[in-house]
Amino acid sequence: MELSTTRHGDMAIATVIATRIDAAAAIAFKDAVRAAVADGPDHVVLDLRQVTFVDSSGLGAIVAAMKGMGAGRRLDLAGLTPDVAKVFRLTRMDKVFVIHDDPDRLIARATG
């Protein structure tokens, strides 16, 4: 699983470079997120624009990544495709995560 991480002020954007977060990719995803945010800012946004499929293992991996952030840190999501957004709505995880429509707007806001 590949992530591309960029820092914008006091926020980092971690872009998932994959179309699926499923059982086959869940462990690699958790490890990649942990490595990407280890020394980063307290606010991390996971850019999921390229992800078109998330299963229950993938959803669990995203939740584990959020819990792994630790106290005082926050993991938001952005750019959910319609199918991925549906999974978050059906599981009510859209109430757990802050979900932004467009990561580019967040970057513009963070950089002034």
C-alpha positions in Angstrom: 0.0 0.0 0.0 1.4 3.3 -1.0 0.7 6.7 0.6 1.9 10.1 -0.5 2.1 12.6 2.3 2.4 16.3 2.1 2.4 18.9 4.8 0.4 22.1 4.7 1.0 24.3 7.7 -0.3 22.4 10.8 -2.0 19.7 8.7 -0.8 16.7 6.7 -2.6 15.2 3.7 -2.0 11.5 3.3 -3.2 10.4 -0.2 -3.9 6.7 -0.6 -2.4 5.5 -3.9 -4.7 2.5 -4.4 -8.2 1.8 -5.6 -9.0 -0.8 -2.9 -8.7 -1.0 0.9 -9.8 -4.5 1.5 -8.8 -7.6 3.5 -5.8 -8.2 1.2 -4.5 -4.6 1.8 -5.7 -3.9 5.4 -2.4 -4.7 7.2 -0.2 -2.9 4.7 -2.6 0.1 4.8 -2.4 0.3 8.6 1.4 0.1 8.5 1.6 2.7 5.8 -0.6 5.2 7.6 1.3 4.6 10.9 4.6 5.3 9.1 3.2 8.3 7.2 1.8 10.1 10.3 4.4 9.1 12.9 6.3 12.4 13.1 3.6 14.6 11.5 1.3 17.2 12.7 -1.6 16.6 15.0 -4.2 17.0 12.2 -4.0 14.4 9.4 -6.4 14.2 6.5 -6.7 10.9 4.7 -7.3 11.6 1.0 -9.4 8.8 -0.4 -10.1 10.2 -3.9 -8.5 7.2 -5.7 -10.2 4.6 -3.5 -13.3 3.0 -5.1 -13.8 0.1 -2.8 -13.6 -0.4 1.0 -14.8 -3.6 2.7 -15.2 -4.3 6.4 -11.5 -5.1 6.8 -10.6 -1.9 5.1 -13.0 0.0 7.3 -11.5 -1.6 10.3 -8.1 -0.6 9.1 -9.2 3.1 8.7 -10.6 3.0 12.3 -7.4 1.4 13.6 -5.4 4.2 11.9 -7.6 6.8 13.6 -7.2 5.1 17.0 -3.4 4.8 16.4 -3.1 8.5 16.1 -3.3 8.9 19.9 -4.7 11.5 22.2 -4.8 15.0 21.0 -4.4 14.0 17.3 -7.1 13.8 14.7 -7.6 11.9 11.5 -10.2 13.3 9.1 -11.2 11.8 5.7 -11.6 13.6 2.4 -12.6 12.9 -1.2 -14.7 9.9 -0.7 -16.0 8.3 -3.9 -19.7 7.5 -3.9 -19.3 3.8 -3.2 -16.9 4.5 -0.3 -19.1 7.2 1.1 -22.0 4.7 1.0 -20.1 2.2 3.1 -19.4 5.0 5.7 -23.0 6.0 5.8 -24.4 2.4 6.0 -22.0 1.6 8.9 -22.6 5.1 10.5 -18.9 5.7 10.4 -19.7 9.1 8.9 -20.7 10.1 12.4 -17.3 9.0 13.8 -15.1 10.7 11.2 -15.0 14.3 10.0 -15.5 13.9 6.3 -14.5 16.7 3.9 -15.7 16.8 0.3 -12.5 18.2 -1.3 -9.0 17.9 0.0 -7.8 20.7 -2.2 -10.1 23.1 -0.4 -8.5 22.0 2.9 -5.1 22.7 1.5 -6.1 26.1 0.3 -7.5 26.9 3.7 -4.4 25.6 5.6 -2.0 27.6 3.4 -4.0 30.8 3.4 
